[in-house]
Structures are given as C-alpha cells and as structure tokens.
Amino acid sequence: MPQLDFSTYLAQFLWLLISFFILYSLVRFLFFPKIEEIINSRIDLIKNNLNAAEENIKKAKEIRTVMEAKLRATNENAQIMNLEADREVKLILETKAVESDNLISMILKEKAAELTHLRNLEIAQGVPAIVEELKQILLSSLTLDQNSGRKNDYS
C-alpha cells in the first residue's frame, strides 16, 4: 500500500497521527487513571494527616491546660507544705532553744551553788591556816621586839 510507505510525506504524517492517537489513548485510558488515583490517594492521605495533626494539636492544647492547672495546684500545695514545714521547724527550734536555755541556766545554777559551796569550804578550811600564820607572825614580831627592847603596839 502506497499510503503506508514511509518514503512520502503524506505517509509519514499519517503514521505520525496514528502513533499519536495510539500513545494518547494509552496515556489517557491506561496511565492517567492510575496516576490520578495515586495523586488522589496522596491528597486524601495528606488531608487525613492534616486533620489528625489538627486534632492532635487540640488534644495537646487541652492536655497542656490540664497539666498547667495540675502544676499550679502542685506548686500551691508545695508552697503550703513548705510553709507548714517552716512553721514546724521554727516551733521545734524554739522549743529546743527554750529547753537548752533552761538546761544551761539549771547547770549554771548548779555550778554556781557548787562554786559557792567550794568557796565556803575553802574559807572555812583556810581560816585556821590564816589564823595560824597570823599567830606565827605576831609571835615572831613579839619575840623580835622583846629582843630589841622596843615596846610593841600589839599588846
């Protein structure tokens, strides 16, 4: 057939149109629907992911508000517990300070009484020794005065 011979321009143009329609129909009816299906599924997947992300953001915001409320409540409880602990510590310190002051004053009174008693004992024990010393001094001075012939003022 001369119209299907590639040697003429008209035959080449005819084969160009035939191959164009064959390729067009392959692309249009075979490849394009598959590509369109893949693109649509990706678009749906992206939309679903965006919707899920928005829902997750809302849930995260709700959780965050709940957590912040719990954190505030916990901080308030911690402050209250801290104040109570401070009060208890101050009370314990005050009672221990009073107890230690009482103990110290009692010990000081006991030691002062012991010291007074010891001084009284020293004085009581020291008086005879002092009297003896004075006697010896007086006797020696009297004997010196008698030996020297002077009159003493002690008699």
C-alpha positions in Angstrom: 0.0 0.0 0.0 1.5 3.2 -1.1 -0.1 5.4 1.6 1.7 3.3 4.3 5.1 3.7 2.7 7.4 5.9 4.7 9.0 7.4 1.7 6.4 10.1 1.2 5.5 13.0 3.5 1.8 12.1 3.5 2.5 8.6 4.7 4.9 9.9 7.4 2.2 12.3 8.5 -0.4 9.5 8.6 1.9 7.4 10.8 2.5 10.3 13.0 -1.2 10.7 13.5 -1.7 7.0 14.1 1.1 6.8 16.6 0.0 10.0 18.3 -3.6 8.6 18.8 -2.2 5.3 20.0 0.1 6.9 22.5 -2.6 9.4 23.5 -5.2 6.6 24.1 -2.6 4.6 26.1 -1.8 7.6 28.3 -5.4 8.8 28.5 -7.0 5.5 29.3 -4.3 3.4 30.9 -1.6 5.6 32.6 -3.5 8.7 33.5 -6.2 7.0 35.6 -3.5 5.2 37.6 -1.6 8.4 38.1 -4.8 10.2 39.0 -5.7 7.5 41.5 -2.2 7.7 43.1 -2.4 11.5 43.3 -5.9 11.4 44.8 -4.9 8.9 47.4 -1.9 11.1 48.3 -4.1 14.1 48.6 -6.5 12.2 50.8 -3.7 10.9 52.9 -2.3 14.4 53.3 -5.7 15.8 54.2 -6.2 13.0 56.7 -2.8 13.6 58.2 -3.5 17.4 58.4 -6.9 16.7 60.1 -5.2 14.2 62.5 -2.5 16.8 63.2 -5.1 19.5 64.0 -6.9 17.1 66.3 -3.6 16.2 68.0 -2.8 19.9 68.4 -6.2 20.4 70.0 -5.6 17.4 72.3 -2.1 18.7 73.1 -3.5 22.1 74.0 -6.2 20.5 76.2 -3.5 18.3 77.9 -1.3 21.3 78.3 -4.0 23.3 80.0 -4.8 20.4 82.3 -1.1 19.9 83.0 -0.6 23.6 83.7 -3.6 23.5 86.1 -2.2 20.5 87.9 1.2 22.1 88.0 -0.2 25.3 89.6 -2.1 23.2 92.1 1.0 21.2 92.8 3.0 24.4 93.3 0.4 25.8 95.6 0.5 22.5 97.6 4.3 22.6 97.7 4.2 26.2 99.0 1.7 25.3 101.6 3.7 22.3 102.7 6.9 24.4 102.7 5.2 27.0 104.9 4.0 24.3 107.3 7.4 22.7 107.4 9.0 26.1 108.2 6.5 26.7 111.0 7.2 23.2 112.4 10.9 23.8 112.2 10.6 27.1 113.9 8.4 25.6 116.6 10.9 22.8 117.1 13.8 25.2 117.2 12.1 27.5 119.6 11.2 24.6 121.9 14.8 23.2 121.7 16.2 26.7 122.4 14.0 27.1 125.4 14.9 23.6 126.6 18.6 24.3 126.1 18.3 27.7 127.8 16.6 26.0 130.8 19.2 23.3 130.8 22.0 25.9 130.7 20.5 28.0 133.4 20.0 24.9 135.6 23.6 23.8 135.0 24.8 27.4 135.7 22.8 27.5 139.0 24.2 24.1 140.0 27.8 25.1 139.2 27.3 28.5 141.0 26.0 26.6 144.0 28.9 24.2 143.8 31.3 27.1 143.5 29.8 28.9 146.4 30.0 25.7 148.5 33.6 25.2 147.5 34.4 28.8 148.4 32.7 28.4 151.7 34.7 25.3 152.3 38.0 27.0 151.3 37.2 29.9 153.6 36.3 27.5 156.4 39.4 25.5 155.8 41.6 28.4 155.1 40.6 30.4 158.3 42.5 28.2 160.7 45.6 28.2 158.4 45.4 32.0 158.2 44.9 32.3 162.0 48.0 30.1 162.5 50.0 32.2 160.1 49.0 35.4 161.9 49.9 33.8 165.2 53.3 32.9 164.0 53.8 36.4 162.5 52.7 38.0 165.7 54.8 35.8 167.9 57.9 36.3 165.8 57.3 40.1 165.9 56.9 39.9 169.6 60.0 38.0 170.1 61.9 40.4 167.9 60.6 43.3 169.8 61.5 41.8 173.1 64.9 41.0 171.9 65.4 44.5 170.6 63.9 46.1 173.7 61.3 48.0 171.9 57.8 48.2 173.0 55.3 46.8 170.6 52.0 48.2 169.8 50.3 44.8 169.7 49.7 44.3 173.4 
